[in-house]
Amino acid sequence: MALTVPPTPPSFADDRKDRDECARWARWYERELGWATEGTAPVRLLTGLRFDVLEVPAAAGRAALRRVGRSGPVALAGARMSLLVAAGSADELPGLLDWLEWGGVALSLTAVGTDGRITAPVPPGGVPSRSGAAVWLRPPGPRHEGEPELPALVGLGSRGGGAPDLVRLVDAVATECHRVRLMRARTGRSTDGSTAQPLAFS
């Protein structure tokens, strides 16, 4: 009979290495981008200060990004995508969805704003330490370029110029979230790794 050898548990040295690496990541976010962080295992980014986040199924996010082009920073963690938008956008989202005639439609869309947190993606050039770790698909620019690249709501319409537009982004994301939901209903299985849920804000 073959013996089964249990996996070797992580050593204290490995734990310390991971903590040291996470601490370096936290310093990078604070120094290079001026973003507030919390904790070291994992590092979390505080929302509602420099940015808010729209979290959507990865499939819906990818389709929306193809439609809108410019979007601001985008991160991926497993089956969910995080799109960074201007601080305060989470508060504006319910009214914006109503204006776009998406109010009352169940979407797998979560807005994370004031007092929220997201797991920090591996900084650009870094290597994820585990499968499914958050990574940047479109990394943030240096601190002096950060704010202008974040989609923001300026009235209800295009911002003009080359800046990304929150109205266009939200409409594309809502459309693609709805398509993902309809596809899931037709096939009888999840396409985004989550159960259907109504729009949630935090």
MDTraj code that builds the backbone (N, CA, C; nanometers):
import mdtraj as md
import numpy as np

residues = "MET ALA LEU THR VAL PRO PRO THR PRO PRO SER PHE ALA ASP ASP ARG LYS ASP ARG ASP GLU CYS ALA ARG TRP ALA ARG TRP TYR GLU ARG GLU LEU GLY TRP ALA THR GLU GLY THR ALA PRO VAL ARG LEU LEU THR GLY LEU ARG PHE ASP VAL LEU GLU VAL PRO ALA ALA ALA GLY ARG ALA ALA LEU ARG ARG VAL GLY ARG SER GLY PRO VAL ALA LEU ALA GLY ALA ARG MET SER LEU LEU VAL ALA ALA GLY SER ALA ASP GLU LEU PRO GLY LEU LEU ASP TRP LEU GLU TRP GLY GLY VAL ALA LEU SER LEU THR ALA VAL GLY THR ASP GLY ARG ILE THR ALA PRO VAL PRO PRO GLY GLY VAL PRO SER ARG SER GLY ALA ALA VAL TRP LEU ARG PRO PRO GLY PRO ARG HIS GLU GLY GLU PRO GLU LEU PRO ALA LEU VAL GLY LEU GLY SER ARG GLY GLY GLY ALA PRO ASP LEU VAL ARG LEU VAL ASP ALA VAL ALA THR GLU CYS HIS ARG VAL ARG LEU MET ARG ALA ARG THR GLY ARG SER THR ASP GLY SER THR ALA GLN PRO LEU ALA PHE SER".split()
xyz = np.array([
    [0.0851, -0.1194, 0.0000],
    [0.0000, 0.0000, 0.0000],
    [0.0888, 0.1246, 0.0000],
    [0.0571, 0.2148, -0.0898],
    [0.1354, 0.3383, -0.0986],
    [0.1004, 0.4309, 0.0167],
    [0.2024, 0.4932, 0.0701],
    [0.1808, 0.5889, 0.1783],
    [0.1536, 0.7264, 0.1219],
    [0.0594, 0.7973, 0.1817],
    [0.0288, 0.9339, 0.1404],
    [0.1051, 1.0289, 0.2304],
    [0.1884, 1.1108, 0.1700],
    [0.2681, 1.2053, 0.2469],
    [0.1937, 1.3377, 0.2533],
    [0.1604, 1.3851, 0.3718],
    [0.0873, 1.5132, 0.3804],
    [0.1735, 1.6281, 0.3326],
    [0.1108, 1.7331, 0.2782],
    [0.1892, 1.8485, 0.2322],
    [0.2627, 1.9132, 0.3476],
    [0.3791, 1.9653, 0.3167],
    [0.4584, 2.0328, 0.4189],
    [0.3944, 2.1668, 0.4517],
    [0.3653, 2.1924, 0.5793],
    [0.3021, 2.3204, 0.6149],
    [0.3986, 2.4353, 0.5934],
    [0.3473, 2.5549, 0.5674],
    [0.4362, 2.6702, 0.5490],
    [0.5198, 2.6918, 0.6749],
    [0.6431, 2.7294, 0.6562],
    [0.7307, 2.7548, 0.7699],
    [0.7120, 2.8970, 0.8195],
    [0.7640, 2.9213, 0.9405],
    [0.7586, 3.0571, 0.9932],
    [0.8372, 3.1517, 0.9037],
    [0.9452, 3.1005, 0.8434],
    [1.0246, 3.1837, 0.7527],
    [0.9418, 3.2262, 0.6325],
    [0.8586, 3.1310, 0.5798],
    [0.7723, 3.1646, 0.4658],
    [0.6708, 3.2702, 0.5061],
    [0.6120, 3.2550, 0.6263],
    [0.5148, 3.3526, 0.6750],
    [0.5778, 3.4904, 0.6866],
    [0.6990, 3.4940, 0.7418],
    [0.7672, 3.6224, 0.7585],
    [0.8000, 3.6843, 0.6233],
    [0.8404, 3.5999, 0.5271],
    [0.8698, 3.6491, 0.3923],
    [0.7457, 3.7101, 0.3293],
    [0.6305, 3.6411, 0.3467],
    [0.5050, 3.6930, 0.2912],
    [0.4684, 3.8261, 0.3560],
    [0.4842, 3.8339, 0.4880],
    [0.4515, 3.9584, 0.5578],
    [0.5430, 4.0719, 0.5130],
    [0.6717, 4.0417, 0.4958],
    [0.7661, 4.1441, 0.4501],
    [0.7305, 4.1930, 0.3101],
    [0.6907, 4.0979, 0.2246],
    [0.6535, 4.1353, 0.0879],
    [0.5287, 4.2227, 0.0888],
    [0.4302, 4.1857, 0.1684],
    [0.3071, 4.2648, 0.1783],
    [0.3353, 4.4040, 0.2338],
    [0.4280, 4.4126, 0.3300],
    [0.4648, 4.5432, 0.3844],
    [0.5286, 4.6302, 0.2769],
    [0.6088, 4.5703, 0.1899],
    [0.6680, 4.6467, 0.0779],
    [0.5592, 4.6955, -0.0158],
    [0.4598, 4.6101, -0.0399],
    [0.3500, 4.6513, -0.1265],
    [0.2758, 4.7692, -0.0662],
    [0.2496, 4.7641, 0.0645],
    [0.1792, 4.8737, 0.1308],
    [0.2577, 5.0036, 0.1170],
    [0.3895, 4.9967, 0.1360],
    [0.4721, 5.1176, 0.1217],
    [0.4676, 5.1698, -0.0202],
    [0.4648, 5.0789, -0.1180],
    [0.4594, 5.1226, -0.2580],
    [0.3312, 5.2011, -0.2832],
    [0.2175, 5.1500, -0.2380],
    [0.0906, 5.2196, -0.2593],
    [0.0896, 5.3556, -0.1909],
    [0.1438, 5.3618, -0.0717],
    [0.1425, 5.4878, 0.0030],
    [0.2380, 5.5905, -0.0564],
    [0.3581, 5.5475, -0.0958],
    [0.4587, 5.6417, -0.1452],
    [0.4374, 5.6798, -0.2913],
    [0.4100, 5.5807, -0.3755],
    [0.3996, 5.6066, -0.5191],
    [0.2655, 5.6666, -0.5597],
    [0.1589, 5.6242, -0.4936],
    [0.0255, 5.6685, -0.5334],
    [-0.0427, 5.7578, -0.4310],
    [0.0075, 5.7577, -0.3075],
    [-0.0583, 5.8359, -0.2030],
    [-0.1891, 5.7747, -0.1576],
    [-0.2030, 5.6417, -0.1709],
    [-0.3253, 5.5728, -0.1324],
    [-0.3117, 5.5173, 0.0086],
    [-0.4167, 5.5303, 0.0876],
    [-0.4160, 5.4778, 0.2238],
    [-0.4318, 5.3262, 0.2210],
    [-0.3545, 5.2576, 0.3066],
    [-0.3625, 5.1126, 0.3165],
    [-0.3925, 5.0718, 0.4602],
    [-0.4274, 4.9434, 0.4744],
    [-0.4575, 4.8885, 0.6069],
    [-0.4128, 4.7433, 0.6079],
    [-0.3434, 4.7024, 0.7153],
    [-0.3019, 4.5635, 0.7299],
    [-0.1857, 4.5287, 0.6388],
    [-0.1357, 4.4072, 0.6569],
    [-0.0245, 4.3602, 0.5732],
    [-0.0457, 4.2186, 0.5221],
    [-0.1444, 4.1468, 0.5692],
    [-0.1646, 4.0096, 0.5235],
    [-0.3138, 3.9761, 0.5204],
    [-0.3883, 4.0193, 0.4195],
    [-0.3392, 4.0921, 0.3024],
    [-0.3431, 4.2437, 0.3225],
    [-0.2741, 4.3139, 0.2342],
    [-0.2831, 4.4601, 0.2311],
    [-0.4199, 4.4969, 0.1746],
    [-0.4848, 4.5946, 0.2367],
    [-0.6132, 4.6421, 0.1852],
    [-0.6024, 4.7904, 0.1514],
    [-0.6705, 4.8292, 0.0451],
    [-0.6769, 4.9692, 0.0040],
    [-0.8069, 5.0278, 0.0540],
    [-0.8001, 5.1455, 0.1156],
    [-0.9192, 5.2116, 0.1681],
    [-0.9880, 5.2888, 0.0563],
    [-1.1170, 5.2651, 0.0404],
    [-1.1944, 5.3341, -0.0629],
    [-1.2644, 5.4560, -0.0032],
    [-1.3118, 5.5426, -0.0924],
    [-1.3830, 5.6616, -0.0489],
    [-1.2931, 5.7806, -0.0215],
    [-1.1612, 5.7604, -0.0291],
    [-1.0670, 5.8702, -0.0060],
    [-1.0113, 5.9217, -0.1387],
    [-0.9414, 5.8383, -0.2111],
    [-0.8868, 5.8765, -0.3415],
    [-0.9653, 5.8161, -0.4572],
    [-1.0433, 5.7135, -0.4275],
    [-1.1193, 5.6452, -0.5325],
    [-1.2303, 5.5627, -0.4689],
    [-1.3314, 5.5285, -0.5490],
    [-1.4321, 5.4288, -0.5166],
    [-1.4123, 5.3142, -0.6146],
    [-1.4871, 5.2064, -0.5966],
    [-1.4696, 5.0881, -0.6801],
    [-1.6050, 5.0350, -0.7257],
    [-1.6130, 4.9961, -0.8511],
    [-1.7264, 4.9197, -0.9032],
    [-1.6779, 4.7772, -0.9202],
    [-1.7430, 4.6813, -0.8531],
    [-1.7068, 4.5406, -0.8646],
    [-1.8123, 4.4696, -0.9480],
    [-1.7663, 4.3970, -1.0503],
    [-1.8567, 4.3320, -1.1452],
    [-1.8016, 4.1941, -1.1800],
    [-1.8852, 4.1058, -1.2369],
    [-1.8325, 3.9790, -1.2881],
    [-1.7247, 4.0068, -1.3927],
    [-1.6198, 3.9265, -1.3923],
    [-1.5081, 3.9499, -1.4846],
    [-1.5541, 3.9495, -1.6304],
    [-1.6451, 3.8589, -1.6653],
    [-1.6921, 3.8519, -1.8036],
    [-1.7623, 3.9808, -1.8434],
    [-1.8458, 4.0340, -1.7546],
    [-1.9154, 4.1596, -1.7829],
    [-1.8161, 4.2749, -1.7909],
    [-1.7184, 4.2761, -1.7004],
    [-1.6194, 4.3830, -1.7008],
    [-1.5381, 4.3865, -1.8291],
    [-1.4948, 4.2699, -1.8734],
    [-1.4145, 4.2655, -1.9973],
    [-1.4950, 4.3165, -2.1168],
    [-1.6208, 4.2730, -2.1259],
    [-1.7052, 4.3177, -2.2366],
    [-1.7286, 4.4678, -2.2300],
    [-1.7493, 4.5212, -2.1092],
    [-1.7720, 4.6649, -2.0943],
    [-1.6479, 4.7440, -2.1331],
    [-1.5305, 4.6955, -2.0949],
    [-1.4067, 4.7667, -2.1270],
    [-1.3830, 4.7715, -2.2776],
    [-1.4227, 4.6669, -2.3480],
    [-1.4092, 4.6697, -2.4947],
    [-1.4968, 4.7786, -2.5552],
    [-1.6089, 4.8084, -2.4900],
    [-1.7017, 4.9087, -2.5430],
    [-1.6574, 5.0516, -2.5121],
    [-1.6036, 5.0732, -2.3917],
    [-1.5759, 5.2105, -2.3494],
    [-1.4321, 5.2543, -2.3747],
    [-1.3416, 5.1594, -2.3969],
    [-1.2017, 5.1982, -2.4194],
    [-1.1371, 5.2442, -2.2900],
    [-1.1278, 5.3742, -2.2711],
    [-1.0657, 5.4289, -2.1506],
    [-1.1536, 5.4043, -2.0297],
    [-1.0899, 5.3670, -1.9177],
    [-1.1693, 5.3320, -1.8005],
    [-1.1080, 5.3763, -1.6693],
    [-0.9794, 5.4001, -1.6633],
    [-0.9123, 5.4154, -1.5351],
    [-0.8553, 5.2810, -1.4937],
    [-0.7930, 5.2727, -1.3759],
    [-0.7322, 5.1470, -1.3312],
    [-0.8354, 5.0356, -1.3151],
    [-0.7928, 4.9129, -1.3473],
    [-0.8801, 4.7957, -1.3391],
    [-0.8016, 4.6804, -1.2780],
    [-0.8619, 4.6126, -1.1798],
    [-0.7988, 4.4971, -1.1156],
    [-0.8879, 4.3746, -1.1314],
    [-0.8249, 4.2575, -1.1233],
    [-0.8972, 4.1309, -1.1340],
    [-0.8608, 4.0435, -1.0156],
    [-0.9620, 3.9850, -0.9505],
    [-0.9408, 3.8902, -0.8411],
    [-1.0377, 3.7750, -0.8609],
    [-0.9877, 3.6633, -0.9083],
    [-1.0738, 3.5495, -0.9363],
    [-1.1745, 3.5822, -1.0441],
    [-1.3029, 3.5643, -1.0128],
    [-1.4086, 3.5869, -1.1116],
    [-1.4687, 3.7263, -1.1035],
    [-1.4092, 3.8149, -1.0231],
    [-1.4620, 3.9504, -1.0073],
    [-1.3597, 4.0531, -1.0541],
    [-1.4102, 4.1592, -1.1156],
    [-1.3274, 4.2682, -1.1641],
    [-1.3605, 4.3952, -1.0865],
    [-1.2579, 4.4716, -1.0534],
    [-1.2745, 4.5983, -0.9812],
    [-1.2338, 4.7129, -1.0718],
    [-1.3257, 4.8062, -1.0946],
    [-1.2979, 4.9239, -1.1760],
    [-1.2918, 5.0446, -1.0835],
    [-1.1774, 5.1125, -1.0825],
    [-1.1616, 5.2281, -0.9957],
    [-1.2245, 5.3505, -1.0596],
    [-1.3031, 5.4212, -0.9797],
    [-1.3719, 5.5423, -1.0250],
    [-1.3471, 5.6519, -0.9224],
    [-1.3829, 5.7740, -0.9561],
    [-1.3576, 5.8870, -0.8673],
    [-1.4281, 5.8695, -0.7336],
    [-1.3641, 5.9174, -0.6282],
    [-1.4248, 5.9130, -0.4949],
    [-1.5593, 5.9852, -0.4985],
    [-1.6599, 5.9276, -0.4336],
    [-1.7947, 5.9831, -0.4341],
    [-1.8856, 5.9183, -0.5358],
    [-1.8290, 5.8418, -0.6295],
    [-1.9102, 5.7797, -0.7344],
    [-2.0064, 5.6767, -0.6789],
    [-1.9683, 5.6070, -0.5703],
    [-2.0577, 5.5067, -0.5121],
    [-2.1883, 5.5708, -0.4655],
    [-2.1792, 5.6926, -0.4116],
    [-2.3002, 5.7630, -0.3671],
    [-2.3859, 5.8077, -0.4849],
    [-2.3221, 5.8369, -0.5976],
    [-2.3945, 5.8842, -0.7154],
    [-2.4586, 5.7708, -0.7951],
    [-2.4117, 5.6478, -0.7717],
    [-2.4524, 5.5373, -0.8579],
    [-2.6020, 5.5076, -0.8592],
    [-2.6726, 5.5057, -0.7445],
    [-2.8170, 5.4765, -0.7523],
    [-2.8930, 5.5730, -0.8427],
    [-2.8669, 5.7029, -0.8283],
    [-2.9351, 5.8012, -0.9120],
    [-2.8955, 5.7887, -1.0575],
    [-2.7682, 5.7586, -1.0810],
    [-2.7212, 5.7435, -1.2187],
    [-2.7867, 5.6224, -1.2849],
    [-2.7977, 5.5116, -1.2113],
    [-2.8635, 5.3940, -1.2684],
    [-3.0115, 5.4210, -1.2964],
    [-3.0775, 5.4962, -1.2089],
    [-3.2166, 5.5340, -1.2353],
    [-3.2266, 5.6176, -1.3620],
    [-3.1352, 5.7140, -1.3758],
    [-3.1366, 5.8023, -1.4929],
    [-3.1124, 5.7234, -1.6210],
    [-3.0294, 5.6199, -1.6111],
    [-2.9997, 5.5353, -1.7274],
    [-3.1040, 5.4248, -1.7461],
    [-3.2084, 5.4261, -1.6613],
    [-3.3186, 5.3299, -1.6675],
    [-3.2748, 5.1881, -1.6324],
    [-3.1763, 5.1773, -1.5413],
    [-3.1363, 5.0477, -1.4882],
    [-3.1843, 5.0305, -1.3438],
    [-3.2494, 5.1304, -1.2884],
    [-3.2964, 5.1210, -1.1509],
    [-3.3942, 5.0057, -1.1339],
    [-3.3786, 4.9284, -1.0266],
    [-3.4689, 4.8175, -1.0000],
    [-3.4326, 4.6884, -1.0693],
    [-3.3333, 4.6901, -1.1577],
    [-3.2900, 4.5683, -1.2266],
    [-3.1835, 4.5005, -1.1409],
    [-3.1993, 4.3705, -1.1161],
    [-3.1010, 4.2965, -1.0362],
    [-2.9727, 4.2803, -1.1169],
    [-2.8649, 4.3372, -1.0668],
    [-2.7351, 4.3301, -1.1339],
    [-2.6305, 4.2801, -1.0352],
    [-2.5359, 4.2036, -1.0834],
    [-2.4263, 4.1585, -0.9974],
    [-2.3194, 4.2678, -0.9966],
    [-2.3591, 4.3828, -0.9438],
    [-2.2759, 4.5025, -0.9434],
    [-2.2713, 4.5573, -0.8014],
    [-2.1514, 4.5749, -0.7488],
    [-2.1340, 4.6253, -0.6136],
    [-2.0504, 4.7515, -0.6176],
    [-2.0944, 4.8561, -0.5492],
    [-2.0178, 4.9798, -0.5387],
    [-1.9568, 4.9877, -0.3994],
    [-1.8275, 5.0103, -0.3928],
    [-1.7568, 5.0201, -0.2655],
    [-1.7058, 5.1626, -0.2509],
    [-1.7564, 5.2331, -0.1500],
    [-1.7207, 5.3730, -0.1326],
    [-1.6660, 5.4033, 0.0044],
    [-1.7150, 5.5087, 0.0670],
    [-1.6659, 5.5550, 0.1968],
    [-1.6652, 5.4436, 0.3004],
    [-1.5530, 5.4325, 0.3715],
    [-1.5325, 5.3322, 0.4760],
    [-1.5220, 5.1901, 0.4225],
    [-1.5063, 5.1742, 0.2911],
    [-1.4890, 5.0413, 0.2332],
    [-1.3423, 5.0046, 0.2172],
    [-1.3191, 4.8793, 0.1815],
    [-1.1844, 4.8300, 0.1602],
    [-1.1854, 4.7260, 0.0500],
    [-1.0761, 4.7205, -0.0267],
    [-1.0576, 4.6129, -0.1235],
    [-0.9180, 4.5557, -0.1026],
    [-0.9004, 4.4295, -0.1366],
    [-0.7682, 4.3687, -0.1282],
    [-0.6779, 4.4331, -0.2327],
    [-0.5600, 4.4743, -0.1913],
    [-0.4674, 4.5421, -0.2826],
    [-0.4130, 4.4438, -0.3856],
    [-0.4229, 4.4763, -0.5141],
    [-0.3593, 4.3912, -0.6148],
    [-0.2067, 4.3963, -0.6016],
    [-0.1427, 4.2959, -0.6570],
    [0.0031, 4.2955, -0.6613],
    [0.0487, 4.4190, -0.7386],
    [0.1414, 4.4983, -0.6854],
    [0.1880, 4.6165, -0.7594],
    [0.2442, 4.5790, -0.8967],
    [0.2384, 4.6695, -0.9928],
    [0.2907, 4.6408, -1.1267],
    [0.4343, 4.5886, -1.1184],
    [0.4603, 4.4805, -1.1916],
    [0.5934, 4.4202, -1.1904],
    [0.6105, 4.3143, -1.0845],
    [0.5150, 4.3060, -0.9883],
    [0.5226, 4.2047, -0.8838],
    [0.4675, 4.0718, -0.9320],
    [0.4933, 3.9675, -0.8533],
    [0.4480, 3.8332, -0.8876],
    [0.3489, 3.7858, -0.7819],
    [0.2271, 3.7449, -0.8222],
    [0.1300, 3.6956, -0.7237],
    [0.1852, 3.5758, -0.6478],
    [0.1633, 3.5722, -0.5172],
    [0.2145, 3.4627, -0.4350],
    [0.1206, 3.3428, -0.4338],
    [-0.0018, 3.3605, -0.4834],
    [-0.0964, 3.2494, -0.4859],
    [-0.1925, 3.2661, -0.6018],
    [-0.2515, 3.1549, -0.6415],
    [-0.3487, 3.1566, -0.7506],
    [-0.4729, 3.2339, -0.7079],
    [-0.5263, 3.3149, -0.7982],
    [-0.6461, 3.3913, -0.7679],
    [-0.6203, 3.5221, -0.6966],
    [-0.4921, 3.5540, -0.6697],
    [-0.4602, 3.6808, -0.6034],
    [-0.4989, 3.7971, -0.6942],
    [-0.5341, 3.9096, -0.6330],
    [-0.5732, 4.0273, -0.7108],
    [-0.4525, 4.0804, -0.7887],
    [-0.4744, 4.1115, -0.9156],
    [-0.3695, 4.1660, -1.0024],
    [-0.4267, 4.2830, -1.0814],
    [-0.3397, 4.3708, -1.1265],
    [-0.3819, 4.4840, -1.2091],
    [-0.3909, 4.4416, -1.3547],
    [-0.5056, 4.4672, -1.4184],
    [-0.5187, 4.4529, -1.5634],
    [-0.4806, 4.5840, -1.6321],
    [-0.5214, 4.6934, -1.5694],
    [-0.4822, 4.8275, -1.6129],
    [-0.4301, 4.8979, -1.4879],
    [-0.2992, 4.9017, -1.4686],
    [-0.2454, 4.9567, -1.3434],
    [-0.2639, 5.1070, -1.3324],
    [-0.2650, 5.1570, -1.2095],
    [-0.2752, 5.3026, -1.1897],
    [-0.1465, 5.3709, -1.2307],
    [-0.1580, 5.4971, -1.2720],
    [-0.0407, 5.5756, -1.3071],
    [0.0215, 5.6365, -1.1833],
    [0.1335, 5.7062, -1.2001],
    [0.1973, 5.7742, -1.0872],
    [0.1013, 5.8710, -1.0201],
    [0.1361, 5.9099, -0.8983],
    [0.0477, 5.9929, -0.8166],
    [0.0011, 6.1182, -0.8895],
    [0.0900, 6.1872, -0.9614],
    [0.0499, 6.3130, -1.0257],
    [-0.0448, 6.2914, -1.1420],
    [-0.0603, 6.1651, -1.1867],
    [-0.1529, 6.1363, -1.2954],
    [-0.2793, 6.0665, -1.2460],
    [-0.2842, 6.0323, -1.1169],
    [-0.3897, 5.9457, -1.0646],
    [-0.5309, 5.9956, -1.0824],
    [-0.5634, 6.1110, -1.0258],
    [-0.7017, 6.1545, -1.0257],
    [-0.7646, 6.1763, -1.1635],
    [-0.6958, 6.2439, -1.2588],
    [-0.7614, 6.2691, -1.3868],
    [-0.8005, 6.1437, -1.4630],
    [-0.7364, 6.0298, -1.4344],
    [-0.7686, 5.9102, -1.5105],
    [-0.8866, 5.8333, -1.4518],
    [-0.9384, 5.8784, -1.3376],
    [-1.0505, 5.8087, -1.2760],
    [-1.1830, 5.8600, -1.3328],
    [-1.2675, 5.7700, -1.3824],
    [-1.3977, 5.8139, -1.4334],
    [-1.4769, 5.8868, -1.3254],
    [-1.5339, 6.0000, -1.3624],
    [-1.6090, 6.0818, -1.2663],
    [-1.7379, 6.1288, -1.3296],
    [-1.8333, 6.1641, -1.2444],
    [-1.9619, 6.2156, -1.2910],
    [-1.9567, 6.3670, -1.2906],
    [-1.9661, 6.4261, -1.4082],
    [-1.9710, 6.5722, -1.4205],
    [-2.1010, 6.6026, -1.4928],
    [-2.2041, 6.6324, -1.4162],
    [-2.3359, 6.6454, -1.4766],
    [-2.3817, 6.5081, -1.5220],
    [-2.4679, 6.5008, -1.6201],
    [-2.5113, 6.3745, -1.6774],
    [-2.4815, 6.3786, -1.8261],
    [-2.3630, 6.3375, -1.8606],
    [-2.3223, 6.3374, -1.9993],
    [-2.1724, 6.3271, -2.0089],
    [-2.1199, 6.3413, -2.1296],
    [-1.9775, 6.3247, -2.1532],
    [-1.8971, 6.4350, -2.0875],
    [-1.7799, 6.3974, -2.0362],
    [-1.6893, 6.4954, -1.9767],
    [-1.6132, 6.5708, -2.0851],
    [-1.6087, 6.5139, -2.2037],
    [-1.5314, 6.5767, -2.3096],
    [-1.3844, 6.5474, -2.2922],
    [-1.3046, 6.5812, -2.3910],
    [-1.1611, 6.5587, -2.3822],
    [-1.1298, 6.4102, -2.3807],
    [-1.0113, 6.3767, -2.3246],
    [-0.9694, 6.2382, -2.3239],
    [-0.9978, 6.1655, -2.1950],
    [-1.0614, 6.2314, -2.0977],
    [-1.0852, 6.1686, -1.9689],
    [-1.1978, 6.0658, -1.9786],
    [-1.1873, 5.9557, -1.9050],
    [-1.2955, 5.8571, -1.9065],
    [-1.4214, 5.9128, -1.8424],
    [-1.5349, 5.8637, -1.8857],
    [-1.6646, 5.9177, -1.8462],
    [-1.7417, 5.8145, -1.7635],
    [-1.7809, 5.8501, -1.6415],
    [-1.8512, 5.7580, -1.5531],
    [-1.9860, 5.7155, -1.6105],
    [-2.0575, 5.8074, -1.6746],
    [-2.1890, 5.7738, -1.7304],
    [-2.1758, 5.6623, -1.8338],
    [-2.0818, 5.6789, -1.9256],
    [-2.0610, 5.5783, -2.0302],
    [-2.0165, 5.4451, -1.9690],
    [-1.9280, 5.4509, -1.8706],
    [-1.8773, 5.3297, -1.8069],
    [-1.9894, 5.2555, -1.7340],
    [-2.0680, 5.3260, -1.6545],
    [-2.1762, 5.2618, -1.5781],
    [-2.2800, 5.2015, -1.6716],
    [-2.3149, 5.2715, -1.7786],
    [-2.4135, 5.2180, -1.8723],
    [-2.3617, 5.0900, -1.9369],
    [-2.2332, 5.0890, -1.9763],
    [-2.1756, 4.9693, -2.0379],
    [-2.1681, 4.8548, -1.9378],
    [-2.1271, 4.8831, -1.8155],
    [-2.1158, 4.7794, -1.7127],
    [-2.2529, 4.7206, -1.6800],
    [-2.3536, 4.8061, -1.6641],
    [-2.4881, 4.7578, -1.6328],
    [-2.5415, 4.6698, -1.7454],
    [-2.5201, 4.7126, -1.8686],
    [-2.5648, 4.6341, -1.9836],
    [-2.5017, 4.4961, -1.9838],
    [-2.3701, 4.4907, -1.9617],
    [-2.3004, 4.3628, -1.9659],
    [-2.3324, 4.2763, -1.8443],
    [-2.3533, 4.3366, -1.7277],
    [-2.3972, 4.2596, -1.6104],
    [-2.5326, 4.1942, -1.6370],
    [-2.6214, 4.2691, -1.7023],
    [-2.7530, 4.2145, -1.7345],
    [-2.7399, 4.0985, -1.8336],
    [-2.6508, 4.1124, -1.9326],
    [-2.6303, 4.0037, -2.0286],
    [-2.5766, 3.8791, -1.9603],
    [-2.4828, 3.8970, -1.8664],
    [-2.4284, 3.7832, -1.7919],
    [-2.5393, 3.7141, -1.7131],
    [-2.6262, 3.7948, -1.6515],
    [-2.7368, 3.7387, -1.5730],
    [-2.8325, 3.6597, -1.6617],
    [-2.8652, 3.7130, -1.7798],
    [-2.9545, 3.6416, -1.8716],
    [-2.8903, 3.5122, -1.9208],
    [-2.7605, 3.5161, -1.9488],
    [-2.6900, 3.3967, -1.9937],
    [-2.6903, 3.2901, -1.8848],
    [-2.6688, 3.3340, -1.7597],
    [-2.6695, 3.2407, -1.6479],
    [-2.8080, 3.1772, -1.6328],
    [-2.9116, 3.2581, -1.6502],
    [-3.0477, 3.2057, -1.6378],
    [-3.0779, 3.1047, -1.7485],
    [-3.0283, 3.1308, -1.8705],
    [-3.0544, 3.0401, -1.9831],
    [-2.9797, 2.9085, -1.9674],
    [-2.8549, 2.9155, -1.9208],
    [-2.7737, 2.7944, -1.9113],
    [-2.7917, 2.7212, -1.7792],
    [-2.8507, 2.7892, -1.6813],
    [-2.8727, 2.7270, -1.5521],
    [-2.7475, 2.7116, -1.4691],
    [-2.6441, 2.7894, -1.5002],
    [-2.5217, 2.7820, -1.4210],
    [-2.4614, 2.9205, -1.4071],
    [-2.3739, 2.9350, -1.3103],
    [-2.3083, 3.0631, -1.2842],
    [-2.1995, 3.0870, -1.3865],
    [-2.1941, 3.2090, -1.4392],
    [-2.0874, 3.2454, -1.5320],
    [-1.9869, 3.3394, -1.4694],
    [-2.0093, 3.3769, -1.3436],
    [-1.9166, 3.4717, -1.2805],
    [-1.8686, 3.4259, -1.1442],
    [-1.9009, 3.3022, -1.1060],
    [-1.8535, 3.2502, -0.9791],
    [-1.9290, 3.3016, -0.8587],
    [-2.0435, 3.3671, -0.8821],
    [-2.1212, 3.4180, -0.7689],
    [-2.2683, 3.3938, -0.7945],
    [-2.3459, 3.4024, -0.6887],
    [-2.4896, 3.3891, -0.7028],
    [-2.5494, 3.5225, -0.7411],
    [-2.6670, 3.5186, -0.8015],
    [-2.7323, 3.6443, -0.8387],
    [-2.7612, 3.7248, -0.7149],
    [-2.7411, 3.8532, -0.7245],
    [-2.7679, 3.9390, -0.6093],
    [-2.8111, 4.0766, -0.6581],
    [-2.8908, 4.1466, -0.5802],
    [-2.9295, 4.2818, -0.6182],
    [-2.8130, 4.3766, -0.6033],
    [-2.8262, 4.4937, -0.6598],
    [-2.7246, 4.5957, -0.6491],
    [-2.6991, 4.6254, -0.5030],
    [-2.5736, 4.6302, -0.4634],
    [-2.5391, 4.6542, -0.3241],
    [-2.4405, 4.7682, -0.3153],
    [-2.4498, 4.8440, -0.2074],
    [-2.3594, 4.9573, -0.1858],
    [-2.2993, 4.9461, -0.0485],
    [-2.1723, 4.9813, -0.0373],
    [-2.1078, 4.9802, 0.0935],
    [-2.0054, 5.0919, 0.1026],
])
top = md.Topology()
chain = top.add_chain()
for i, resn in enumerate(residues, 1):
    res = top.add_residue(resn, chain, resSeq=i)
    for name in ("N", "CA", "C"):
        top.add_atom(name, md.element.get_by_symbol(name[0]), res)
traj = md.Trajectory(xyz[None], top)
